Amino acid sequence: MSETAVKAPGVPDAGRWKALVFIALAQLMVVLDATIVNIALPSAQQDLGISDGNRQWVVTAYALAFGGLLLFGGRIADLWGRKRTFVTGLAGFAVASALGGAATNEAMMFGSRALQGVFGALLAPAALSLLAVMFTDAKERAKAFGIYGAIAGGGGAVGLILGGFLTEYLNWRWTFFVNIPFAIVAAAGAYLVIREPQGGRNRSPLDIPGVILSTLGLVSLVYGFTRAESNGWSDALTVGMFVAAAVLLLAFVIVESRVKAPLLPLRVITERNRGGIYLSLGLAIIAMFGLFLFLTYYLQVVKGYTPVKTGFAFLPMIAGMITGSTQIGTRLMTRVAPRLLMGPGFLVAAVGMLLLTQLEINTSYAGVLLPGMLLLGLGMGTAFMPAMSMATMGVEARDAGVASAMVNTSQQVGGAIGTALLNTIAASATTSYVADHIGVATSRSQQQLVQLQGQVQGYTSAIWFAVGILVAAAVIALTFINAGRPGGTTVTGSAAGDGVEDELPVPVVAH
């Protein structure tokens, strides 16, 4: 790729808003893919003859490759150039999606999903770090990250609607093929309009031990949680995976503190503001991913909604997220400290989640689900926007890819943990409820009713845990994050914002 697509530092790029359109489109594709496949999974499983024991690999193969390679993808973006990495990631994702849509057996399906994860791990950190280096004005940055945050949060719910339509009216293969036009448009647009600022490359040699340890450690952690969901927490391999993850990630931290050019410079995560964001964001995603799963099952299994109707039922959450991110977060980001958006945002989401603990078999959609999802979306949208913006603020331009990868890593690992942890809580609550009540059910219809009541009891028990997790995220955001509101001045250097109590300077590219 031509190096002419590089612009001089210090001057805002005239095409930055056009670039945002294509970056947002790519982000939407990646986020859609995470939920769209879940809706199509039952049909794909039947067509390809995938066993119940193996079907989780359609989701797990993607999650392992994506979660495990994110830090490596972020470093490649810093080394190779973000625009080049972004376009390569899009092209690879399109090819992998075409293979998934054309799959004729389970091996081809699992392979294509793993390949999607590999290219997603290149694409996601490159997209976020491009925003970080292209938007340096405080107000513009707030708007850009508001749009990006709304897509990152609401895209998953859009995937449920689109997945429902494609599966119901075409077939499951279109949930893969739909990525191809997204990728072509985003790659062509990015190639033509993105001009990356000079001086933002990190040309240090690649930290191979760091790549190996971080990839194996994250894969072990994600697989441990995924396996716990299906095989239980006491399963020998599950425990082994968690032990391996702990040892590998500890070794990774030790290596990173000693090598000259680390894969993840510890300065990126030890700064209290960024550390607080990665931690609180990961916790919020744990709560949210689990809820997506429960509400989908509740609406389809308990309430009998079709896939399309289920997707539309999530619209209030999408509307809340877009409003919270683009109206509340963006407008207040330059006026108040980030913690005063993130902490209250997570608490509003917790109130929405609290409403959803009232679910019963005959719960009214308008009375409980609608306000609960609206509050959840509003709170998450308001909190996500400053989190996305702050996660890369104050880092040197050469670390922007890795800092962006850490945001995606906390989301991906949080999603795997949330699904496994909350599912396990729900399953054990359901089992104990059914065991306690099945004895008094004399007819078959009464037994079916007890089974449904048990499922709802499981969902609400897990949602109570999610409420607690969101409150913990709010506490972390309010106590760890001490940066003031973004100011109007610009500085160069890496420590802009490290531990600043008053106004946080807006970063520009370091040389």
Summary of the structure (lengths in Angstrom):
residues: 511
radius of gyration: 22.2
end to end distance: 22.1
largest distance: 77.5
contacts: 2038
relative contact order: 0.14
helix: 77%
strand: 3%
